Amino acid sequence: MSSILAQRRQKLLAMKALRSGPHVPVYAQEDCPGCGQPVERRALSGHRFVCPLCGYHHPVGAYYRLSLVLDKGTFRELDANLVSGDPLNFPGYQAKLEGARRRIGTGEGVVTALGRIGGVKAAVGALDSRFFMGSMSAALGEKVTRLIELAGKSRLPLILFSASGGARMQEGILSLMQMAKTAAALEQFSRRGGLYISVLTHPTTGGVTASFASLGDIMLAEPGALIGFAGPRVIEQTIGEKLPEGFQSAEYLLEHGFLDAIVPRQELRPALIRLLALHGYGKGGESHG
Amino acid sequence: MANRDLTPAQRVALARNPDRPGTAEFIQNLFTDFFEQRGDRLCADDGSICGGIARFHGRPVTVLGHRKGRTLEEHVAFHFGMPAPEGYRKAQRLLTQAEKFRRPVITFIDTPGAYPGLEAEARGQGEAIARSLALMSSLTVPVVCVVTGEGGSGGALALGVGNRVLMLENAVYSVLSPEGFASILWKDASRAEEACGVMKLTAADLLELGIIDGVVPEPEGGAHLAPQVLYRELDAALTRELDALAKLSPPALAAGRYKKFRKMGEHALRKERP
């Protein structure tokens, strides 16, 4: 009984997050960061928060992100109540965490779930760049690792959407160790034949890039996403010169051999369905018209 | 000042002391018959990671570690010990051979971090580190890692996924340099000393947090003042760890290492209603 209520509550929260929408402030109209043209918020939300004029992909929250690829009504959140403690007793961290939880409606910087994509059951997760910049905390690493392990045990395909500023400074070395933890879990998953599709979204940097985000069997990214290990500012300071236009963009990574494809948000769900079928998941496994 | 009275910031300074012995000196003084293996077989040889085959008390091992360099030319060539992707891919090549030829692995960690440069990004710095982590986690030979100076960020961890992870007494190990930490969190790199205090980056702190397994004592005032004393301590510690790991089966070594890192941050979690 209580689990039904919990599920209903989760759905409600997910719907709330969906309605309140993603990263963009609630103005009726705003200038697109891509083309600078004024775009109505309503027009944006009708376009999955992709600018109808220039195709700029606005960052979106984790619940909304998953709702764009999952079959309706199949979202079942995992470990929603698993949150970061304050392992280093870092001044001010606890209060900031509580604020972020209230404001964003997720317990941590990642939402993990089971769901179906085109009828195929999958383990899915999405980082939320609004929550401490999607930075790697012990709880985020744990939720991702549990998802990988569950996918391995249940023989499910794994799909992760990354969006991260890097390490969670307030958790210090424990943040760093999550890189090893998640990479190790993925290595086990991979050796058992699991399929992992990694989707990089704006921005994916630091410790997340240098661990689970880069280890996909299939590497996808959204157009224009910033993807890298070191941030552009740090690199400019180190080498003492301006970086070329388009450096660390998804297009740049594709050109340098680190992505299989750049997939616009509108085409992502069909692309995932096709990839799952090509790996033998679902009815279309054997042949696909 | 006695080692035990040093502040975290003083230890950071010691860990960065240019006279502090590093990978090259450890290889020279603790190992015999060293054959350096160079190159990643893809595009280059990155000298900021030095590695190869050697004997440790007669037994063949794969040894590798960060190298900052001793001369100005070396500093420049090795980016002060900040590896490019080629360095990590060379390390992967050496680790894969260690697995193939059943050699125990010893790594020495001493880097401010992976090199943040244009070409390093173009050649996939993040991917190189991620692959190293995944590969190291799955090896079925014994892996002992020692943080000997600065253990900075993912660039350090990429050589740090060991069955046993040790630290020299005055070494530091952290998610980012104190300067980087202060600049990200407080937008003020000059507050680095304050950052040292809150980051929990000393060997004693990390032992308490369960991140490392042991501390190798240094001579009073730091390793550079009496390197021979340090070599003896380090030799004894490595012998102890390798002997203990030699008793484990290959699957037990991989499983043990997985479990060790699987638990990292366990006590940093809380459950509550969303």
HADDOCK unambig.tbl for C-alpha pairs under 7 A between the chains (distance, minus, plus):
assign (segid A and resid 80 and name CA) (segid B and resid 274 and name CA) 6.28 0.50 0.50
assign (segid A and resid 81 and name CA) (segid B and resid 271 and name CA) 5.27 0.50 0.50
assign (segid A and resid 81 and name CA) (segid B and resid 272 and name CA) 4.95 0.50 0.50
assign (segid A and resid 81 and name CA) (segid B and resid 273 and name CA) 5.26 0.50 0.50
assign (segid A and resid 81 and name CA) (segid B and resid 274 and name CA) 5.24 0.50 0.50
assign (segid A and resid 82 and name CA) (segid B and resid 269 and name CA) 6.81 0.50 0.50
assign (segid A and resid 82 and name CA) (segid B and resid 270 and name CA) 5.91 0.50 0.50
assign (segid A and resid 82 and name CA) (segid B and resid 271 and name CA) 4.74 0.50 0.50
assign (segid A and resid 82 and name CA) (segid B and resid 272 and name CA) 6.60 0.50 0.50
assign (segid A and resid 83 and name CA) (segid B and resid 269 and name CA) 5.89 0.50 0.50
assign (segid A and resid 83 and name CA) (segid B and resid 270 and name CA) 5.20 0.50 0.50
assign (segid A and resid 83 and name CA) (segid B and resid 271 and name CA) 5.92 0.50 0.50
assign (segid A and resid 84 and name CA) (segid B and resid 268 and name CA) 6.13 0.50 0.50
assign (segid A and resid 84 and name CA) (segid B and resid 269 and name CA) 4.84 0.50 0.50
assign (segid A and resid 84 and name CA) (segid B and resid 270 and name CA) 5.75 0.50 0.50
assign (segid A and resid 85 and name CA) (segid B and resid 268 and name CA) 4.98 0.50 0.50
assign (segid A and resid 85 and name CA) (segid B and resid 269 and name CA) 4.94 0.50 0.50
assign (segid A and resid 85 and name CA) (segid B and resid 270 and name CA) 5.24 0.50 0.50
assign (segid A and resid 86 and name CA) (segid B and resid 268 and name CA) 6.33 0.50 0.50
assign (segid A and resid 87 and name CA) (segid B and resid 268 and name CA) 4.83 0.50 0.50
assign (segid A and resid 106 and name CA) (segid B and resid 274 and name CA) 6.83 0.50 0.50
assign (segid A and resid 107 and name CA) (segid B and resid 274 and name CA) 5.57 0.50 0.50
assign (segid A and resid 138 and name CA) (segid B and resid 265 and name CA) 5.23 0.50 0.50
assign (segid A and resid 138 and name CA) (segid B and resid 268 and name CA) 6.27 0.50 0.50
assign (segid A and resid 138 and name CA) (segid B and resid 269 and name CA) 6.86 0.50 0.50
assign (segid A and resid 139 and name CA) (segid B and resid 269 and name CA) 5.83 0.50 0.50
assign (segid A and resid 169 and name CA) (segid B and resid 181 and name CA) 6.91 0.50 0.50
assign (segid A and resid 172 and name CA) (segid B and resid 174 and name CA) 6.60 0.50 0.50
assign (segid A and resid 172 and name CA) (segid B and resid 175 and name CA) 5.37 0.50 0.50
assign (segid A and resid 172 and name CA) (segid B and resid 199 and name CA) 6.06 0.50 0.50
assign (segid A and resid 173 and name CA) (segid B and resid 174 and name CA) 5.28 0.50 0.50
assign (segid A and resid 173 and name CA) (segid B and resid 175 and name CA) 4.93 0.50 0.50
assign (segid A and resid 174 and name CA) (segid B and resid 264 and name CA) 6.74 0.50 0.50
assign (segid A and resid 174 and name CA) (segid B and resid 265 and name CA) 5.56 0.50 0.50
assign (segid A and resid 176 and name CA) (segid B and resid 153 and name CA) 6.78 0.50 0.50
assign (segid A and resid 176 and name CA) (segid B and resid 154 and name CA) 6.87 0.50 0.50
assign (segid A and resid 176 and name CA) (segid B and resid 175 and name CA) 5.38 0.50 0.50
assign (segid A and resid 177 and name CA) (segid B and resid 264 and name CA) 6.34 0.50 0.50
assign (segid A and resid 180 and name CA) (segid B and resid 133 and name CA) 5.64 0.50 0.50
assign (segid A and resid 180 and name CA) (segid B and resid 161 and name CA) 6.95 0.50 0.50
assign (segid A and resid 180 and name CA) (segid B and resid 261 and name CA) 6.69 0.50 0.50
assign (segid A and resid 181 and name CA) (segid B and resid 261 and name CA) 5.34 0.50 0.50
assign (segid A and resid 181 and name CA) (segid B and resid 262 and name CA) 5.32 0.50 0.50
assign (segid A and resid 183 and name CA) (segid B and resid 130 and name CA) 6.65 0.50 0.50
assign (segid A and resid 183 and name CA) (segid B and resid 133 and name CA) 6.06 0.50 0.50
assign (segid A and resid 183 and name CA) (segid B and resid 134 and name CA) 4.93 0.50 0.50
assign (segid A and resid 184 and name CA) (segid B and resid 133 and name CA) 6.94 0.50 0.50
assign (segid A and resid 184 and name CA) (segid B and resid 134 and name CA) 5.08 0.50 0.50
assign (segid A and resid 184 and name CA) (segid B and resid 137 and name CA) 5.35 0.50 0.50
assign (segid A and resid 184 and name CA) (segid B and resid 258 and name CA) 6.63 0.50 0.50
assign (segid A and resid 187 and name CA) (segid B and resid 134 and name CA) 5.50 0.50 0.50
assign (segid A and resid 207 and name CA) (segid B and resid 154 and name CA) 6.71 0.50 0.50
assign (segid A and resid 209 and name CA) (segid B and resid 126 and name CA) 5.27 0.50 0.50
assign (segid A and resid 210 and name CA) (segid B and resid 126 and name CA) 3.90 0.50 0.50
assign (segid A and resid 210 and name CA) (segid B and resid 127 and name CA) 5.75 0.50 0.50
assign (segid A and resid 210 and name CA) (segid B and resid 129 and name CA) 5.43 0.50 0.50
assign (segid A and resid 210 and name CA) (segid B and resid 130 and name CA) 4.63 0.50 0.50
assign (segid A and resid 211 and name CA) (segid B and resid 130 and name CA) 4.28 0.50 0.50
assign (segid A and resid 214 and name CA) (segid B and resid 126 and name CA) 6.94 0.50 0.50
assign (segid A and resid 214 and name CA) (segid B and resid 127 and name CA) 5.27 0.50 0.50
assign (segid A and resid 214 and name CA) (segid B and resid 130 and name CA) 6.51 0.50 0.50
assign (segid A and resid 215 and name CA) (segid B and resid 130 and name CA) 6.84 0.50 0.50
assign (segid A and resid 228 and name CA) (segid B and resid 121 and name CA) 6.51 0.50 0.50
assign (segid A and resid 228 and name CA) (segid B and resid 126 and name CA) 6.73 0.50 0.50
assign (segid A and resid 229 and name CA) (segid B and resid 121 and name CA) 6.86 0.50 0.50
assign (segid A and resid 229 and name CA) (segid B and resid 125 and name CA) 6.21 0.50 0.50
assign (segid A and resid 229 and name CA) (segid B and resid 126 and name CA) 4.99 0.50 0.50
assign (segid A and resid 230 and name CA) (segid B and resid 116 and name CA) 5.49 0.50 0.50
assign (segid A and resid 234 and name CA) (segid B and resid 116 and name CA) 6.90 0.50 0.50
assign (segid A and resid 235 and name CA) (segid B and resid 116 and name CA) 5.24 0.50 0.50
assign (segid A and resid 235 and name CA) (segid B and resid 117 and name CA) 5.39 0.50 0.50
assign (segid A and resid 235 and name CA) (segid B and resid 118 and name CA) 6.89 0.50 0.50
assign (segid A and resid 238 and name CA) (segid B and resid 116 and name CA) 6.88 0.50 0.50
assign (segid A and resid 239 and name CA) (segid B and resid 117 and name CA) 6.58 0.50 0.50
assign (segid A and resid 256 and name CA) (segid B and resid 122 and name CA) 6.41 0.50 0.50
